[in-house]
């Protein structure tokens, strides 16, 4: 993992990751040919923007707290092949891409939480890791329903 020189650098990196995630989902939305699929990815883009706002709030000194509720992990993202974003990609491939992205984001925030001694910052990263795990689970459930 990248080494950061300050808390601000960590937060700036995480904010950038959330911006890229929102752009990914908006990019997937315009590739979909059904309006309900467009809506799914637009909703996720909006949620990533909320994550960015939360990180910006932490940067201003606000605190985030997370629920210690254990989330299910279907582990579907662990067993599907990697896919690349393409202009004509179908919904199934878009879901795979999204699952992999959310899994990566969860790992990032978990690693960032483990790398800091600042308790408030750790709590903020654990909060965001949990939200990314929820997103991944939503994509996994959708994927599981799709391939039944």
Secondary structure, 3 states (H helix, E strand, C coil): CCCCCCHHHHHHHHHHHHHHHHHHHHHHHHHCCCHHHHHHHHHHHHHHHHHHHHHHHHHCCCCCCCCCCCCCCCCHHHHCCCCCCCCCCCHHHHHHHHHHHHHHHHHHHHHHHHCCCCHHHHHHHHHHHHHHHHHHHHHHHHHHHHHC
